[in-house]
Amino acid sequence: MMGALEKTATWLTRLFQWLFAVILMGICSYMIHQFRDGHLRVLPEVIVPEVASVLAVFVCTFSIMAIFFLGSTLQMVAAFLDFVIFVLYLASAIMLRHNYHIHGFLNPLTWSLINARKAQGENQHRNMQSGAVKTLVALVVIQIFLFFFTTIMGFLVASRHPDRANRRTHAV
């Protein structure tokens, strides 16, 4: 009974990971587009979450299938890939560390986006830029917790898989 609950909890968490990764891809892609249109250098604190999110979409899709349909070895691979994505999101959070202010206009990334729009000669949409940065930071932090959870649960579920139980040797 516990195995089914663990699998279901892991599966639901992976669905949320996939959804948040798609949203993060959209936000980061918007920011990259703004920097490119303003002929400015794209900042690493936007590129790393974008890369992590693209990889997370593929890993979550693989992991959703692995949890129900694949053997323990591929579930271990999925758990290891969860750990890799967890580390990427952790690096993203560290790179975004100057953008955790409640007041969005204190965030350097917000001002970079405003300057990119100003370089394009367009309306700066200050509140929208601030909201995009806040959403980016919040979703990166949420993804850290979700990927940590699925890493632990993935290894737990894979270690209790029936294929794995038959391979264990017992001391006499």
VENJOHU-V98418 format. One record per residue. N is the residue number from 1. PSI is psi in whole degrees, -180 to 180 (999 if undefined). OMEGA is omega in radians with two decimals (NA if undefined). NEAR is the number of other C-alpha atoms within 8 Angstrom. Layout:
n: [N,N]
psi: [PSI,PSI]
omega: [OMEGA,OMEGA]
near: [NEAR,NEAR]
//
This chain:
n: [1,2,3,4,5,6,7,8,9,10,11,12,13,14,15,16,17,18,19,20,21,22,23,24,25,26,27,28,29,30,31,32,33,34,35,36,37,38,39,40,41,42,43,44,45,46,47,48,49,50,51,52,53,54,55,56,57,58,59,60,61,62,63,64,65,66,67,68,69,70,71,72,73,74,75,76,77,78,79,80,81,82,83,84,85,86,87,88,89,90,91,92,93,94,95,96,97,98,99,100,101,102,103,104,105,106,107,108,109,110,111,112,113,114,115,116,117,118,119,120,121,122,123,124,125,126,127,128,129,130,131,132,133,134,135,136,137,138,139,140,141,142,143,144,145,146,147,148,149,150,151,152,153,154,155,156,157,158,159,160,161,162,163,164,165,166,167,168,169,170,171,172]
psi: [-41,-34,-40,-40,-41,-43,-43,-43,-41,-41,-45,-41,-40,-35,-43,-40,-45,-45,-47,-33,-38,-42,-44,-39,-42,-45,-47,-38,-39,-46,-42,-41,-42,-42,-42,-42,-30,4,39,160,136,129,145,-30,-7,-35,-43,-45,-31,-47,-44,-39,-40,-46,-37,-35,-46,-43,-42,-40,-46,-43,-34,-40,-38,-34,-33,-30,-15,162,-179,-33,-46,-27,-36,-40,-43,-40,-39,-41,-35,-41,-41,-45,-38,-45,-39,-43,-34,-42,-38,-43,-38,-40,-28,11,-24,1,28,16,144,-43,112,-24,-3,-6,125,-33,-35,-46,-33,-42,-39,-42,-34,-41,-36,-39,-27,-12,23,169,137,-20,61,-45,-36,-40,-41,-43,-38,-41,-43,-41,-42,-50,-45,-44,-33,-43,-42,-42,-34,-49,-42,-43,-30,-45,-47,-25,-49,-48,-37,-45,-37,-48,-43,-36,-22,6,143,-35,-38,-35,-32,-21,-14,144,142,139,144,999]
omega: [-3.11,3.12,3.14,3.10,3.12,3.13,-3.13,3.12,3.12,-3.14,3.11,3.11,3.12,3.07,3.08,3.09,-3.13,3.14,-3.13,3.10,3.10,3.10,3.11,3.08,3.13,-3.14,-3.14,3.11,3.06,-3.12,3.11,3.11,3.14,3.12,-3.13,3.13,3.10,-3.12,3.10,3.10,3.10,-3.06,3.13,-3.14,3.00,-3.08,-3.08,3.07,3.09,3.12,3.13,-3.12,3.10,3.10,-3.13,3.12,3.14,-3.13,3.14,3.10,3.09,-3.07,3.11,3.08,-3.07,-3.04,-3.09,-2.93,-3.02,-3.09,-3.04,-3.13,3.13,3.04,3.06,3.08,3.12,3.12,3.09,3.10,3.03,3.12,3.12,3.12,3.07,3.14,3.11,3.10,3.07,3.06,3.10,-3.14,3.11,3.12,3.14,-2.99,-3.14,-3.05,-3.12,-3.11,3.09,3.11,-3.01,-3.10,3.03,-3.13,-3.14,3.14,3.07,-3.13,3.08,3.10,3.10,3.11,3.09,3.10,3.10,3.12,3.10,-3.09,-3.12,3.05,-2.99,3.13,-3.05,-3.11,3.13,3.12,3.12,3.12,3.13,3.14,3.12,3.12,3.09,-3.11,-3.11,-3.12,3.07,3.13,3.10,-3.14,3.09,-3.12,-3.13,-3.13,3.03,3.14,-3.09,3.04,3.13,-3.12,3.13,3.10,3.13,3.14,-3.12,-3.13,3.12,-3.12,-3.12,3.10,-3.10,-3.12,-3.14,-3.08,-3.08,3.05,-3.12,3.11,-3.12,NA]
near: [4,5,8,7,8,10,11,8,8,12,10,8,10,13,10,8,13,12,8,10,13,11,8,14,12,8,10,13,9,8,10,11,8,11,13,10,9,11,8,8,6,9,6,7,9,11,11,12,15,12,8,11,12,11,9,12,11,8,11,12,9,9,12,11,9,12,11,7,6,9,10,11,7,9,16,11,8,13,14,9,9,13,11,8,12,12,8,11,15,10,9,12,11,7,9,10,7,8,13,9,8,4,6,12,8,8,14,9,8,14,9,8,12,12,9,14,13,11,9,8,6,7,6,8,7,8,6,7,11,12,9,9,13,11,8,11,12,8,10,13,11,8,13,11,8,11,13,11,8,13,12,9,10,13,11,8,12,13,9,9,10,6,8,11,9,6,6,6,4,4,3,2]
//
